[in-house]
Amino acid sequence: MSEVRSEEEKAAEARRGPRRGPGPGGHAMGSGEKASDFRGTIKRLVGLLRPERALVTIAIVLGTISVVLGAVGPKVLGWATDWIFAGIIGKQLPAGVSKDQLVASLRAQGDNQKADLLSGIGHLVPGQGINFTEVGRICLLVLALYAVASLLSWLMSYLLTGSINRVIYGLRRDVEHKLGRLPLSYFDRQPRGELLSRVTNDIDNVAQSLQQTLSQLLTAALTVVAMLIMMVTVSPLLSLIAVLTIPVSIAITAVIGKRSQALFKEQWKSTGELNAIVEETFTGHELVKVFGRRAETEAEFARKNDQLVEAGFGAQFISGLIMPMMGLVGNLNYVLVCVVGGLRVTGGSMSLGDVQAFIQYSRQFTQPISQVASMANLLQSGAASAERVFEVLDAGEQVPDPATPGRLGGRTEGRVAFEDVSFSYSPDKPLIEGLDLVVEPGHTVAIVGPTGAGKTTLVNLLMRFYEIDAGRITLDGVDIRDLTRHELRDQVGMVLQDTWLFNGTIRDNIAYGRPGASEEDIRQAATSAYVDRFVHSLPDGYDTVVDGDGGSLSAGEKQLLTIARAFLSEPSLLILDEATSSVDTRTELLIQKAMTDLRTDRTSFVIAHRLSTIRDADTIVVMEDGRIVEQGSHDQLVDAGGAYARLYRAQFAGAAVDIEAQDGMASVS
């Protein structure tokens, strides 16, 4: 059931504060002005993976094995380097003596530096060259290690990708369900474009960020730990040099990341605002042209577009500084490791293969840190979007349905009673206070009054789009708060001032009032609402496809479609909110006859300004400032000379003559 909105609501909104909502040329206010909680948002985002913890655990195990195998690779490859280096040096030495004899001879000659170098070379045999068989065996072993590591890494990514897709699916589902539980007041405060941006652009950005960062972050963390362990086993001294880069890297990432996070949040806030402008301007493009506001709209779009470009450039540029800075730190670390490692090789305390392996470990140790730093922009962008999505999920919900709801027992009689009802949009600005109104079954009640008097608010309260502050509203003696919203609204048919159609055929739009209706019922409803009069002039008849704007249908024809939908739903209660405001006078006369049939044996609430829709009402209720100031029949209120009589003289006196004349002409014909 679509929520009811009219000028009364807009006036009430003006009383409770400005609303930057839909409207041609309007712009949106984002809801993300509060400070970003990057750490808390990331923690909550990771918490969404809890249902996937089994697969994530398997992925972590596979990733750990993959990293371990990859970490062993450089060490094993260092063995091949030692064999090659030993072969090259051994070929240059005289054959027939052992390494120990050669080292002792060099020390006796006082060449201790060369002796230390030769003593540190494993597998050295003077006069013997490279052992290609051993080198080949080692290379095959390294190849096997890396192949298995790559396969396990691919399996880890495959499992994580599936888990992330299911998490995002669940997030979209939760947001969709959340939107159905939010009160109408939430949508009053949120521009449509901004809200759509949160549930589309922001969720897509969260998905992209998780897909591109989660597996890499997991691999990076495991790699850092594995490389650190391997480095310590090779050389504690060189490990200390390499570890010194960690606090420097963390400090750089923290300083730059703190500045860029605010800009990323501003970027997605600006995206939502720009989306709101585009959506609102497109929806109201006719008004924009009619009132000559194209230049102002384009200027507003350009201003918001500039803000988006500025925020996006700043966020990407500042976060992009992390990678070059991390590269500088990594290169400095590489130079130090090479210098110290070279000195230790010449001193005989390390083999050349160990230095080579350590250099690889050092590069692999700093590379994940650099990768994490380079992903900072993705992480911050995803966190900013996630925070905006979580703001929707954390929004206050409407009052839940009762745990043990009451029952109406099928079709209701339709007796509605407002008993001492009070309501306000804002606590400090009362709108309705102590209102009492009883509508007997089958009666038609017309509600009239100036804009902002609270006419549509009464209907919203009856439908539980808003909850009353005090008193109660009953349907057949049952408090509507004791019913589920579905059961309550299932009894109601509505025809609103603003028509609402969806993409589909004319048949589908009429059948929306009662799913599963037969073709005969649909055509009968169309005939009763005079849709059948014009539908045959369309190219495909009832199969003509219309979009949300109604396509080639006129405003009156779209209104007739919504009336046919109400006919088909066969409601116990009928709500007509300026239902004939978009049709010509002759069509209005036809609709009035149809409305008379539609209102038969149904309790009807008619919100109207036009006399033709309320003169035959059983009771006319006149509202001012949220109070009922008069009620009675048309003749009684005119004779009373009060508020209704003033409205009658001001708005309807001249029109009544024309309508009565047309009624007479219609009866003659």
N, C-alpha and C positions, 0 to 999 in steps of 0.2 A: 504494500500500500504506500503510495507516494505521500510524503509529508505535505501539509497544507501551508502555503505561504501567501500572503497578500500584503496590501499596503498597511494594514493594521500591524502586522509583524514588523514591517520596516520602521514604522513610527515607534513601536516599542523598542526596537533596537536603538533608535536614535536617543531614546530616554536613558537606556542603560549604557551608552557609550558608543564611540565611533566603531564602525565595522568596515574593514577594508575588504569588501567582498566583491562578487561578480558585478560587472557593469562595464559598459563600453568605456574604454579609456582608463578604467580603474587600474590600480596596482595593488599588489599583495604585500602584506606584512608577514615575514617569516616568523616561525615560532621557535627559532633556535637561538634567541639572543643570549641565553644563559651561558655561562662559561662551559667549555668543553671538558668532559671527564674522559680523557683518552684511555686511561688505565682501566677505569670501571667499565667503559663501553667495550673494550677489547675482551675483558674478562667475561662479560655477559655474552658477547658474540661467540667466544669459544665455548661457553656453557651450552650453546645451542647444539653442539656436537655430542652432548651427553647420550642421546638415544643411539648414537652411532659408535659408542665407545668400544664395542667388541671389534668392529672392523677397523676402527682407528688404532686399537691396540695391536691388531695383526699388522697393520701398516707400519706402526712404530717398530715392531720386531723385525719385519722385513727390511725397513730402512736401517736399523741398527746393524743387521748382518751385512747389508750392502756397504755401509760406511766402514765397518771393520775390515771387510775384504779389500775395499779400496785403500784403507790405511796400511794394510800389510804390503800392498803392491810396491810402493816406493822402497820399502826395506828390502824386499826380495830383488827388486831391480838394482838396488845398490850392490847386491852380491855379484850380479853380472858385471857391473862397473869395476868391482874389485878384481874379478878374473881378467877383464880386459886390461886394466892398468898393470896388473901383475905380469901379464904376458908381454906387454910393451916394454916394461922395465927389464924383465927377465931376459928378453931377447938380446938386450944390450950388454948383459953381464957375461963374464966368462963361464963356460960350462965346466963341470967336473968338481965344483966346490958347492958346499951347502950354503944356505942363507946365513946360518949362524956363523960359519967360518968367515964369510964375506963381511958381515957386520963387525966381527971381532977385529978383522984386518983393518977396516976403516977406522975403528976407534984407536987402534995402535998407531995409525998414521996421524991421529989427531983430527980426523974429519968426522966429528961427532954429529953434525947436522945431517950429513948424508946417511950416516949409520942409523940415526933415529928414523929417518924417512923410510929406509929399507926394512927396518925392524917392524914398522907399522903396517907393511904391506902383507896381507895374508895371501896364501897360495903362491908365493913367489918361489920360483925354481930357476936359479941362474942358468942361462943358456937355452931356456925353453920359452917358446912363444905363446900366443893366445890359445887357450883350450876351447875351441869353437863348439865342441860337443857339449861341454858343461854350460857355456853361454847360451846355446840354443835351448837346452833343457830349462834353464831359468827363464828365458824369454817366453817359452810356451806356458810355463807355470804362471807368469805374470799375465799373459793374455787370457788364460782361463779365469784367473781371479777377477780381472776387470770385466770379462764377459758376464760372469755370474753376478757380479756387483751391479752391472747395468740392468740385467734382467730383473733382479730384486727391486731395484730403484723404480723400474717401470711398473712393476706390480704394486708397489707402494703408491705411486701416483694414480694408478687406475682405481685403487680402493678409495683413496682420499677424494678423487674427483666424483665418484659415485656418492660418497657420503655428503660432500658439499652440495651436490645437486638436490639430494633429498632434504637437506637442511633448508636450502633456499625455497624448495617447494613447500615445506612446512611453514616457513616464515611468511610466504605469500598467502597461504591458507589461513594462518593466524591473523594476518592483517585484514583479510577479507571478512573473517568471522568477527573481528573486532569492530569493523565499520558497521556491521549489523547490530552491534550492541551499544553503539554510541548514541547519546541522546541528540535530539534535533538541535539543541543549543550549541553543541560542539561544531556542527556544520554551519551554524550561523556565524561562528567566529572564524571559520577557515575558508579562505577563497578556494574555489574548486580547483583552479590550476595548481595552486600550491599543494593541495592534498593529493592530487593526481601525480604530481612530481614525486612526492614521498613514496607512493605505493608502486611507482613504475621506475623512474630514473634512479631513485636512491636504492631500491632493492636490487636493481640490475647492477649498480655500482658495487654494492656489498658482495654480490655473487662474483663479479669480476675480481674484486680484491682478494676474496678467499681463494678463488681458483688459482690465482697467480702467486699467492704468497704462502699459503698454508704448507704445501709440500716442500717448498724451498726453505721455509723457516725451520721445519722439522729436520730436513736434511742438514741445514746449516748448523743447528744446535748439536746434532749427533756428530757432525764432522769436526766441530771445534773440540768437543770432548775427546774424540778418537785421536785427532792430530796432536792434542796436548799430551795424551798418554804416550803416544809413539815418540814424540820429541823428547820427553823426559827419559825414556829408555835409551835413546840415542845419545843425548848430551844434556845433562841438567843445566850446564852453563849457558848454552845456546838457547835452551828453553826459557831461561829467565829473561834473556834479551827479547825473545819473541813475545813473551807475556806482557812485557812493559807497554806494548802497543794497545792492549785491551782498554785500560782506563782512559787513554788518550782518545781512542775511537768512541767509547761511550760518552765522554764529555762532548766531543764534536757533534755526535748524533743528538744528544739531549738539547744542546744549545740551539742547533739549527731546527730540530724537530719542534721545539716549543713555539718558535716563531711561525713556522709554516702551518701548524695545526689550526691556528685561528683563521688563517687565510683559506685553508681547505673548507672549513665550516662556512665561511663567508661565500666561498665559491658555490657550494651546493644550496645555500640559502638564496643566493642571487639567481641560481638556475630555477628554483621554484618560483621566485617572483617573476622572472621573465616568462616562464611557462604560464603563469596566471594571466599576465598581460595578453599573451598570444591567444589563449583560450577565451578570455572574456571579450577581446576585440573581435575575434572571429564569430563568436556567438551573437554579439550585438553589432555586427558590421553595418546593418541597415541604419541603426540609430547613429552610429558614428558618422555615416555619410549625410543623414538627414540633418543633423545638428552641426555639420561642418567641423567635426572634431578630429579630422584626419591628421592635421598638422600636429595638434597636441598629443594625439596617440602615438604618432611616429616619434615625436620628441621624447615622450616618456619611455618608449621602447628603446630608443637610442641611449637614453640615460642609464637604464637598467642593463642594457647590453654592454655599455662601457664599464659599469661596475663589475659585471661578470668577467669581462676580459681582464680588467685590472686585478681582480681577486685570483682568477685562474693563472695569470702570468706570474703574479707574486708567489703563489703557492708552489707552482712548478719550478720557478727559478730558485727560490730559497731552498726547497727540498733537493733540487738538483745540485746544490753545492756540496751535499754530503759525499757523493761519489768521488769527485776530484780530491777532496780533503782526505778521504780514506785511502785513495790511491797514493797520495803523497806519504801518508804514514806507513803504508805497506812497503813502498819503495825504500824508505829510510831503514825499515826493519830488514829488508833484503840485503842492503849494503852492509849493515852491521854483521849479519849472519855470515855473509861471504868473507868479510875481512877476518873475523874471529875464527871462522872455520878453516880458512886457508892457513892461518898461523898455527892452528892445532894440527893440521895435516903435516906441515913441515916439521913440527915438533914431535911427530910420531904418536901423539896421544889419540888421534882419530884417523880412520882410514878415509880415502877419497870417496869410497862408496857411501860411507856414513854421512859425510858432508853433503854429497849429492842428495841422499835420501832426506836429510834434514832440511835442505833448501826446498825440496818439494813439499815436505811437511809444513814448512814455514809459509810457503805460498798458499797451500791448501788451508792453512790455519787462518790466514788473514783474508783469504778470498770469501769465505762465508760471512765474515764480519762486514766486508765491503758489500756483499750481496744484500745482507739485511739492511745496511745503511741505504743502499740504492732503492730498496723496496719501501723505504720510509714514506715516500710520497703516496704509494698505493695504500699502505697501511693507514696513513692519516686520512686520505680521501675516503677509504672504506669505513673508517671509524666515524668520520663526520656524517656520512650517509646513514650508517647504522644508528647513530644517536638520534637522527631525525625520524627514522622508522620506529625506534623504541619510544619516542615521544608519543607517537600515535598509539602504540600498544599500551602505554602507561596512562593514557587519558582516562578520566573518570567515566564510568559506564552508567547507563540508565539503570534505574531500580530493577533488580531481577524479578522475574515472575515468581509468584508464591510457590513454595515447595509442594503444597497440597491445594491446587487451585480449585475454585468453585466451578460449577457447571451450569450452563444455561439450558441444557437439555434440548438441543436441536434449534429450530427456528424460534426466535423470540417474539413476544408480543410487541415489544418496542416502546415500553414505558420508560422514559428517561427523566431522572430527577437530579437537579443540582441542589444540594443541601448545604447552605452556609459556606459556600466555596470561596476561598481566598487564594490569590495567586499573584506573583510578581516576578518579572524577569530579573530584577535586582532587589535585594532585601531593603534597600533604602528608598525604593521607588515603587510603592504598591500600585497595582493595576486593577485587580478585581478583589473586592472585599465584601464578605458576607452575602454572596449572591445566591438567591433561591429562584429556581425555575423548575416547573413540572410540565412535561410534554406527554400527553396521553397517547396511547397506541393509535396509529393510523392518522394522527394529526400532523398538519404542516405548520411549522413555526418559521416565520420570516424574521431575520435579525437584521436590523438597519441601524444606522448611526453614522456619525462622521468618521473620517479616517483616524485610526488610532484609538477608537472607542473600545476595542476588545472583541469585535465580532468573530474574527477568525480564531482568536485565542480560545474562545469557548469551544470551537470545534476541535482545536488542537488538544484541549484538556479532555474532551470526550474520547478522542482517539488515543489518549495517553502518549501523544508526542511530547508533551510536557507533563510533569507531575504536579498536582495541586499542593499548596502549602498547608491548607486547612480545609475542614469540611469533608464532604464525600460526594461522589457522583455514582448513581445506581442505574443499572439497566435491568428492568423487570425485578427490582428490589435487591439485586446483587451488586455489591460494591465492585466497580470495575477493576479496582486494585486487587481483588480476589480472583480475577480471571487472568488467564494468560493473554498476552497481547494478540497472539494469533487467533484465539477464539473470539476475542472482542472485535478485532478488525475483520474477521470473516463474516460478521453480521452487517458490515457497512459497505455501501457502494458510494463512490465519490466521483463527482464531475467538477474539476477545478477550473479556475479562470485561465490558468496557464496550461495549455494542452501538452500532453506528453505522449509521444509515439516512439517506437523503437524500430530499428532496421528490420524489415520483414514485410510480408504481404498485408493487404488490408484485412484479409481473413484472419491472419495471425494476430493483428492488433486488436481486433474485436474479441477473438477467442481468449485473449489475455484475461478477460474478466471471469472466465470459468474454464479452466483447463479440462480438456476432454469433451467439450461441448460438441454436439452433432452439427452437421452442415445445416440441417433444418433450423436448429436453434439459432445458429449464427445469422442465417438469412432473415429469420423472424425478428431478431434484435435489430438488424440493419434496417429492415422495413419500418419497424416502430420508431426508429430514430431518424428516418428519412435519409439514411445513407444510400439505400437502394435507388433513390432518385438519381444520384449522380454517378454511382459506381459503374453503371453500364456504359457511361460515356468514356470511361478510361480504357486504354488499349487492352489491358488484360483483365478487366473486371475486378473480381475479388482477389485475383492473383497478382494484381499490380503491386510492385514493391515500392515502399516508401522508406525514407530514412528518418532519422530522429527529428529533422526539421520539417517533415511532412512532404518534402519534394515539391511536386507541382500542385499540391492541394492548397486551397485557400484556407484562410484562418477559420472561416465558418465550417468548411468541410472537415477540417481537423477536429473542431469542437464536436461535430456530429458523430465522428468516430468514437470519441471518448464517451459520448452519451450512449451510443450503442453498446459499448463495453459495459456501462453501468446497467443497461437493460439486461444483458446476458447474465450478469452476476446474481440477479434476483436477490437483492439484499433485504434485510429486515429494517435497517436504517439507511436513509438516503441523505447525503450531504451535497448540496449544490452551492458552489462558491462562484457567484457571478457566471453561471454556466452558459448564459446566452449573450454574454457581453461582446462576442466576436462575430455575431451573425446579423444579417440584415433584418429589417422589420418583418418582411413576409415570412422569412425562414423562422424568425422568432415566434410568430403566431403558430406555425406548424409545430415547432418544438414545444410550445406551451401546451398544445393539445397532447403531445406525446408525454410531456412531463406529468400532466394530469393523470394519464393512465399509469405512468411509472410510480406515481406517489400513492396510488390506490392501495389501501391496506398496508401502507408503510408509514412509519414515523419519519418525517422529512424535516431537515434543517436547510433553510434557504438563506444564503447570505447575498444580499443584493442591494443595488441602489436604484434599479429601474423598476418603475411601478408595475409594469406588465408581469413581473415575476412574483409579486407579493400581494397583489390586491385580493386574490382568492385564498390567501393563507388563513387557516383557522385562527391562528394567533400571530400578531405582529409584535415583536419585542424591540423596543427602542433603547439603545445603549449609548451612554455618554460617560467617558472617563472610567470605564470598567464597571459601571453600575447600570442596572435596569431602571430607567426612569419612567417608562410607560409600557404597558402591554394590553392588547385587546385586538378586536377585529379592525379592519380598515375603516369602516363607517364609524365605529365607536371612537377611534383615535382622532379621526378628522373632526368629529363633533366636539371632542374634548378641547380642541384648540391648543394643545400643548406642543411638545417637541416634534411629534410626528406630523402634526398639522403644518408646522413651519417647514419641515422638510418637504412635505407634499406641495405646499405652495411654491417653494423655492425651486424644486427639481421636477415635479411630476405634473403639475396642473396643466401645462400646455400639452404635454405628451399624451395625457389621458384622452383628450379629445380625438387626437389622431388615431390612437389605438382603438377606441370605441368605434370610430368610423370604419376602420379596417376590419374589425370584428364583424360589423354589419355587412360589409362587402363580401367577406368570406362566407357568411351564412347564406347570403343570396346566391352566391356561386355554387 
